[in-house]
Amino acid sequence: MCLTVRETNGDRDLPYFIQTVVGNGNTQNLNVDVPGLSASIGVPVSLPRSKNGDLYFTSPSKHVVLKAQIDPSDGSFGNVAKFAGTGTSGLGDYDIPALSSDLNSPSGVTLIEDSNGDATALLIADTGNGRIRKVDMTSTSMTITTIAGSGMNGFWGDGDGPNYSYLNYPSYAYYDKTTGDIYIA
């Protein structure tokens, strides 16, 4: 489940409360394309929110990245859908639609935003594949590419091209919008 911690209105005994915003608690199955609280989303990891309030997160054991769309009428999360990955563990192709490419235990995700704060891409730490993937959110096809990692986990490639390097189970990619640099953990 994705939970939110919110402040109560000054109650000193209970300054915060927890509220489920996405997920029904079922971690065994993946059931998406349903309203937020009805979705079975596995165990969510990494939760960036876009400017319009949509929530992105990975489900590593389900090998997908999910998107919970905000319902602007009431602020709740409406539909939860796959954003990237087929749900099958695999190396996956690139330069194809993100929903057609396999992922392997994706973990951290981060949004790349333009100068107006609008999301233009999503970086995915494709942990099991030793890759950092990028989904182009400006195209209707939502193309996924590999921007770092050869698909082999390990420690090798300093000074080589980013797609020839071995990344050792990367867990997160941070985008510095000031410099355009991407840092990988």
Contacts in CASP RR format, 6 or more apart in sequence:
PFRMAT RR
TARGET T0000
AUTHOR 0000-0000-0000
METHOD contacts of the structure
MODEL  1
MCLTVRETNGDRDLPYFIQTVVGNGNTQNLNVDVPGLSASIGVPVSLPRS
KNGDLYFTSPSKHVVLKAQIDPSDGSFGNVAKFAGTGTSGLGDYDIPALS
SDLNSPSGVTLIEDSNGDATALLIADTGNGRIRKVDMTSTSMTITTIAGS
GMNGFWGDGDGPNYSYLNYPSYAYYDKTTGDIYIA
1 20 0 8 1.000
1 22 0 8 1.000
1 23 0 8 1.000
1 24 0 8 1.000
1 25 0 8 1.000
1 41 0 8 1.000
1 44 0 8 1.000
2 20 0 8 1.000
2 21 0 8 1.000
2 22 0 8 1.000
2 23 0 8 1.000
2 41 0 8 1.000
2 44 0 8 1.000
2 47 0 8 1.000
2 55 0 8 1.000
2 57 0 8 1.000
2 68 0 8 1.000
3 18 0 8 1.000
3 19 0 8 1.000
3 20 0 8 1.000
3 21 0 8 1.000
4 18 0 8 1.000
4 19 0 8 1.000
4 21 0 8 1.000
5 16 0 8 1.000
5 17 0 8 1.000
5 18 0 8 1.000
6 16 0 8 1.000
6 17 0 8 1.000
6 19 0 8 1.000
7 15 0 8 1.000
7 16 0 8 1.000
8 14 0 8 1.000
8 15 0 8 1.000
8 16 0 8 1.000
8 17 0 8 1.000
20 37 0 8 1.000
21 36 0 8 1.000
21 37 0 8 1.000
21 55 0 8 1.000
21 68 0 8 1.000
21 76 0 8 1.000
21 77 0 8 1.000
22 36 0 8 1.000
22 37 0 8 1.000
22 39 0 8 1.000
22 41 0 8 1.000
22 44 0 8 1.000
22 55 0 8 1.000
22 68 0 8 1.000
22 77 0 8 1.000
22 80 0 8 1.000
23 36 0 8 1.000
23 37 0 8 1.000
23 38 0 8 1.000
23 39 0 8 1.000
23 40 0 8 1.000
23 41 0 8 1.000
23 80 0 8 1.000
24 37 0 8 1.000
24 38 0 8 1.000
24 39 0 8 1.000
24 40 0 8 1.000
25 40 0 8 1.000
26 40 0 8 1.000
26 42 0 8 1.000
27 40 0 8 1.000
27 42 0 8 1.000
27 43 0 8 1.000
27 61 0 8 1.000
28 40 0 8 1.000
28 42 0 8 1.000
29 40 0 8 1.000
29 42 0 8 1.000
30 40 0 8 1.000
30 41 0 8 1.000
30 42 0 8 1.000
30 59 0 8 1.000
30 62 0 8 1.000
30 64 0 8 1.000
30 87 0 8 1.000
31 38 0 8 1.000
31 39 0 8 1.000
31 40 0 8 1.000
32 39 0 8 1.000
32 40 0 8 1.000
32 41 0 8 1.000
32 66 0 8 1.000
32 80 0 8 1.000
32 81 0 8 1.000
32 82 0 8 1.000
33 79 0 8 1.000
33 80 0 8 1.000
33 81 0 8 1.000
34 79 0 8 1.000
34 80 0 8 1.000
35 77 0 8 1.000
35 78 0 8 1.000
35 79 0 8 1.000
35 80 0 8 1.000
36 68 0 8 1.000
36 76 0 8 1.000
36 77 0 8 1.000
36 78 0 8 1.000
36 79 0 8 1.000
36 80 0 8 1.000
37 77 0 8 1.000
39 66 0 8 1.000
39 68 0 8 1.000
39 80 0 8 1.000
41 57 0 8 1.000
41 59 0 8 1.000
41 62 0 8 1.000
41 66 0 8 1.000
41 80 0 8 1.000
42 59 0 8 1.000
42 61 0 8 1.000
42 62 0 8 1.000
43 59 0 8 1.000
43 60 0 8 1.000
43 61 0 8 1.000
44 57 0 8 1.000
44 58 0 8 1.000
44 59 0 8 1.000
44 66 0 8 1.000
45 57 0 8 1.000
45 58 0 8 1.000
45 59 0 8 1.000
45 60 0 8 1.000
45 107 0 8 1.000
45 108 0 8 1.000
46 56 0 8 1.000
46 57 0 8 1.000
46 58 0 8 1.000
46 107 0 8 1.000
46 108 0 8 1.000
46 109 0 8 1.000
46 110 0 8 1.000
46 172 0 8 1.000
47 55 0 8 1.000
47 56 0 8 1.000
47 57 0 8 1.000
48 55 0 8 1.000
48 56 0 8 1.000
48 109 0 8 1.000
48 110 0 8 1.000
48 111 0 8 1.000
49 55 0 8 1.000
49 56 0 8 1.000
50 56 0 8 1.000
50 111 0 8 1.000
50 113 0 8 1.000
50 118 0 8 1.000
50 119 0 8 1.000
51 113 0 8 1.000
51 116 0 8 1.000
51 117 0 8 1.000
51 118 0 8 1.000
51 119 0 8 1.000
52 70 0 8 1.000
52 72 0 8 1.000
53 70 0 8 1.000
54 67 0 8 1.000
54 68 0 8 1.000
54 69 0 8 1.000
54 70 0 8 1.000
55 67 0 8 1.000
55 68 0 8 1.000
55 70 0 8 1.000
55 77 0 8 1.000
56 65 0 8 1.000
56 66 0 8 1.000
56 67 0 8 1.000
56 68 0 8 1.000
56 83 0 8 1.000
56 109 0 8 1.000
56 111 0 8 1.000
56 122 0 8 1.000
57 65 0 8 1.000
57 66 0 8 1.000
57 68 0 8 1.000
57 109 0 8 1.000
58 64 0 8 1.000
58 65 0 8 1.000
58 66 0 8 1.000
58 106 0 8 1.000
58 107 0 8 1.000
58 108 0 8 1.000
58 109 0 8 1.000
58 124 0 8 1.000
59 65 0 8 1.000
59 66 0 8 1.000
60 105 0 8 1.000
60 106 0 8 1.000
60 107 0 8 1.000
60 127 0 8 1.000
61 105 0 8 1.000
62 87 0 8 1.000
63 85 0 8 1.000
63 86 0 8 1.000
63 87 0 8 1.000
63 88 0 8 1.000
63 89 0 8 1.000
63 90 0 8 1.000
63 102 0 8 1.000
63 103 0 8 1.000
63 104 0 8 1.000
63 105 0 8 1.000
63 106 0 8 1.000
64 82 0 8 1.000
64 83 0 8 1.000
64 84 0 8 1.000
64 85 0 8 1.000
64 86 0 8 1.000
64 87 0 8 1.000
64 103 0 8 1.000
64 106 0 8 1.000
65 82 0 8 1.000
65 83 0 8 1.000
65 84 0 8 1.000
65 85 0 8 1.000
65 98 0 8 1.000
65 103 0 8 1.000
65 106 0 8 1.000
65 109 0 8 1.000
65 122 0 8 1.000
65 124 0 8 1.000
65 135 0 8 1.000
66 80 0 8 1.000
66 81 0 8 1.000
66 82 0 8 1.000
66 83 0 8 1.000
67 80 0 8 1.000
67 81 0 8 1.000
67 82 0 8 1.000
67 83 0 8 1.000
68 77 0 8 1.000
68 78 0 8 1.000
68 79 0 8 1.000
68 80 0 8 1.000
69 77 0 8 1.000
69 78 0 8 1.000
69 79 0 8 1.000
69 80 0 8 1.000
69 81 0 8 1.000
70 76 0 8 1.000
70 77 0 8 1.000
70 78 0 8 1.000
71 77 0 8 1.000
71 78 0 8 1.000
82 99 0 8 1.000
83 98 0 8 1.000
83 99 0 8 1.000
83 122 0 8 1.000
83 135 0 8 1.000
83 142 0 8 1.000
84 98 0 8 1.000
84 99 0 8 1.000
84 101 0 8 1.000
84 103 0 8 1.000
84 106 0 8 1.000
84 122 0 8 1.000
84 124 0 8 1.000
84 133 0 8 1.000
84 135 0 8 1.000
84 142 0 8 1.000
84 144 0 8 1.000
85 98 0 8 1.000
85 99 0 8 1.000
85 100 0 8 1.000
85 101 0 8 1.000
85 102 0 8 1.000
85 103 0 8 1.000
85 106 0 8 1.000
86 99 0 8 1.000
86 100 0 8 1.000
86 101 0 8 1.000
86 102 0 8 1.000
86 103 0 8 1.000
87 102 0 8 1.000
87 103 0 8 1.000
88 102 0 8 1.000
89 102 0 8 1.000
89 103 0 8 1.000
89 104 0 8 1.000
89 105 0 8 1.000
90 102 0 8 1.000
90 103 0 8 1.000
90 104 0 8 1.000
90 129 0 8 1.000
91 102 0 8 1.000
91 104 0 8 1.000
91 129 0 8 1.000
91 151 0 8 1.000
92 101 0 8 1.000
92 102 0 8 1.000
92 103 0 8 1.000
92 129 0 8 1.000
93 100 0 8 1.000
93 101 0 8 1.000
93 102 0 8 1.000
94 101 0 8 1.000
94 133 0 8 1.000
94 144 0 8 1.000
94 145 0 8 1.000
94 146 0 8 1.000
95 143 0 8 1.000
95 144 0 8 1.000
95 145 0 8 1.000
96 143 0 8 1.000
96 144 0 8 1.000
97 141 0 8 1.000
97 142 0 8 1.000
97 143 0 8 1.000
97 144 0 8 1.000
98 135 0 8 1.000
98 142 0 8 1.000
98 143 0 8 1.000
98 144 0 8 1.000
99 142 0 8 1.000
101 133 0 8 1.000
101 144 0 8 1.000
103 124 0 8 1.000
103 126 0 8 1.000
103 129 0 8 1.000
103 133 0 8 1.000
104 126 0 8 1.000
104 127 0 8 1.000
104 128 0 8 1.000
104 129 0 8 1.000
105 126 0 8 1.000
105 127 0 8 1.000
105 128 0 8 1.000
106 124 0 8 1.000
106 125 0 8 1.000
106 126 0 8 1.000
106 127 0 8 1.000
106 133 0 8 1.000
107 125 0 8 1.000
107 127 0 8 1.000
107 170 0 8 1.000
107 171 0 8 1.000
107 172 0 8 1.000
108 124 0 8 1.000
108 125 0 8 1.000
108 127 0 8 1.000
108 171 0 8 1.000
108 172 0 8 1.000
108 173 0 8 1.000
109 122 0 8 1.000
109 123 0 8 1.000
109 124 0 8 1.000
109 125 0 8 1.000
110 122 0 8 1.000
110 123 0 8 1.000
110 172 0 8 1.000
110 173 0 8 1.000
110 174 0 8 1.000
110 175 0 8 1.000
111 119 0 8 1.000
111 121 0 8 1.000
111 122 0 8 1.000
111 123 0 8 1.000
111 175 0 8 1.000
112 119 0 8 1.000
112 120 0 8 1.000
112 121 0 8 1.000
112 122 0 8 1.000
112 123 0 8 1.000
112 134 0 8 1.000
112 175 0 8 1.000
112 177 0 8 1.000
113 119 0 8 1.000
113 120 0 8 1.000
113 177 0 8 1.000
114 120 0 8 1.000
119 137 0 8 1.000
120 136 0 8 1.000
120 137 0 8 1.000
120 138 0 8 1.000
121 134 0 8 1.000
121 135 0 8 1.000
121 136 0 8 1.000
121 137 0 8 1.000
121 138 0 8 1.000
122 134 0 8 1.000
122 135 0 8 1.000
122 137 0 8 1.000
123 132 0 8 1.000
123 133 0 8 1.000
123 134 0 8 1.000
123 147 0 8 1.000
123 173 0 8 1.000
123 175 0 8 1.000
123 182 0 8 1.000
124 132 0 8 1.000
124 133 0 8 1.000
124 134 0 8 1.000
124 135 0 8 1.000
124 173 0 8 1.000
125 132 0 8 1.000
125 170 0 8 1.000
125 171 0 8 1.000
125 172 0 8 1.000
125 173 0 8 1.000
125 184 0 8 1.000
125 185 0 8 1.000
126 132 0 8 1.000
126 133 0 8 1.000
126 146 0 8 1.000
126 170 0 8 1.000
127 169 0 8 1.000
127 170 0 8 1.000
127 171 0 8 1.000
128 153 0 8 1.000
128 169 0 8 1.000
129 151 0 8 1.000
129 153 0 8 1.000
130 149 0 8 1.000
130 150 0 8 1.000
130 151 0 8 1.000
130 152 0 8 1.000
130 153 0 8 1.000
130 154 0 8 1.000
130 166 0 8 1.000
130 167 0 8 1.000
130 168 0 8 1.000
130 169 0 8 1.000
130 170 0 8 1.000
131 146 0 8 1.000
131 148 0 8 1.000
131 149 0 8 1.000
131 150 0 8 1.000
131 151 0 8 1.000
131 167 0 8 1.000
131 170 0 8 1.000
132 146 0 8 1.000
132 147 0 8 1.000
132 148 0 8 1.000
132 149 0 8 1.000
132 167 0 8 1.000
132 170 0 8 1.000
132 173 0 8 1.000
132 182 0 8 1.000
132 184 0 8 1.000
133 144 0 8 1.000
133 145 0 8 1.000
133 146 0 8 1.000
133 147 0 8 1.000
134 144 0 8 1.000
134 145 0 8 1.000
134 146 0 8 1.000
134 147 0 8 1.000
135 142 0 8 1.000
135 143 0 8 1.000
135 144 0 8 1.000
136 142 0 8 1.000
136 143 0 8 1.000
136 144 0 8 1.000
136 145 0 8 1.000
146 163 0 8 1.000
147 162 0 8 1.000
147 163 0 8 1.000
147 182 0 8 1.000
148 162 0 8 1.000
148 163 0 8 1.000
148 165 0 8 1.000
148 167 0 8 1.000
148 170 0 8 1.000
148 173 0 8 1.000
148 182 0 8 1.000
148 184 0 8 1.000
149 162 0 8 1.000
149 163 0 8 1.000
149 164 0 8 1.000
149 165 0 8 1.000
149 166 0 8 1.000
149 167 0 8 1.000
150 163 0 8 1.000
150 164 0 8 1.000
150 165 0 8 1.000
150 166 0 8 1.000
151 166 0 8 1.000
151 167 0 8 1.000
152 166 0 8 1.000
153 166 0 8 1.000
153 167 0 8 1.000
153 168 0 8 1.000
153 169 0 8 1.000
154 166 0 8 1.000
154 167 0 8 1.000
154 168 0 8 1.000
155 166 0 8 1.000
155 168 0 8 1.000
156 165 0 8 1.000
156 166 0 8 1.000
157 164 0 8 1.000
157 165 0 8 1.000
157 166 0 8 1.000
158 165 0 8 1.000
167 184 0 8 1.000
170 184 0 8 1.000
170 185 0 8 1.000
171 185 0 8 1.000
172 184 0 8 1.000
172 185 0 8 1.000
173 182 0 8 1.000
173 183 0 8 1.000
173 184 0 8 1.000
173 185 0 8 1.000
174 182 0 8 1.000
174 183 0 8 1.000
174 184 0 8 1.000
174 185 0 8 1.000
175 181 0 8 1.000
175 182 0 8 1.000
176 182 0 8 1.000
176 183 0 8 1.000
END
